[in-house]
Amino acid sequence: MNREERAGLGDWTLDVLGPPGQVRPVVSAPAPVLSRAGGEVDPTAEQTVRLAADLVATMRVAPGCVGLAAPQIGVGARVFAVDVTGHPKTGIGHGAFVLCNAVVVEASRWKAGREGCMSVPDLTGDVKRAGHLVVEGALPGTGATVRLVTDAFEARALQHEIDHCAGLLFLDRVAGAHAVYQRKVYL
Amino acid sequence: MSELAITVIGRDRPGIVADVAEVLARLGANLTDSTMTRLRGHFAMTLICVGPAVAEAEAALAPLAADGQLLATVRAVVPDAEQTSNGAPYVLAVHGADRMGIVAAMTRVLAEAGGNVTDLSTRLAGALYVVLAEVELPPDVAEQVTARLAATAAELGVEVTLRPADPDLL
């Protein structure tokens, strides 16, 4: 990542979260916690920092996982972790980070794409997401408010995770009655 | 617990889904997978449900078909084991002037390569014919299938595209 992209996070790194978090079980739909809007958190609270570390630890152990939101580990809070580093569809990438109370402030260049979710393991769906995105949120630990400008795959991941924090699944946004697919079980 | 395959087709009108679903719910039949769509003014429902015996479901649906506007069929099916696939998902799109045999020729190309159609719909709109299909293709055949589809499409005078439909896992 170049310096300009990193600039959005300032000098924040995962080190701020302290010792590695615990790997927590990922919950699947129809768990009610996935369909309730998460509560706003205090980004500097010890509890939030632990939650952030747990999200990163859980994201790290799941193969192919590029993002995980608190409701997916059973916590109704507006916190999520993202790391799209190395994904072939990544354009701008901010590395691994956690955001609290994030909101979308600008969204454009809408594009349909097929996405899946760890919490809906058997289905995928076609969902329109913005390909250019500006997000504001607070960093856990420091509590600093940041404004991230991103595109492509990271933009899609952020919208997916912000939706989780609002109690929405990709199923709430699929393009039509014929836009949900059985996810294949590969041999 | 028996698994039933039910089809209902008839002239489209508001309330067909509600009527059929209500009958099945009263019987204690649990709808699992289904597709329901309008095809040139006919409404077609294909569904799998679990619960009642064939005779019970037939008897319950009979009043709906009594006026001759709906045709319902019920048969018992053997529950399928966990579905596996050794293929990757693709979307096939074909469009062009309507003529005999487009679906037959294009799906034959897929079948010969070991491709499995998991969803397909066609629409005729005026002179324009459109085919859209979800296909699972075995590894390493996409390039060859694309070339064969293009050759077949050229013979038929239609356009074809085959594109990967791999989901982004978030």
Interface residues (C-beta under 8 A of the other chain):
Chain A: G64 C65 V66 G67 K89 G113 R114 E115 G116 C117 M118 T124 F153 R156 A157 H160 E161 F170 A177 H178 Y181 Q182 R183 K184 V185 Y186 L187
Chain B: T37 E82 Q83 T84 S85 N86 G87 A88 P89 T118 D119 S121 E134 E136 A165 D166 P167 D168 L169 L170
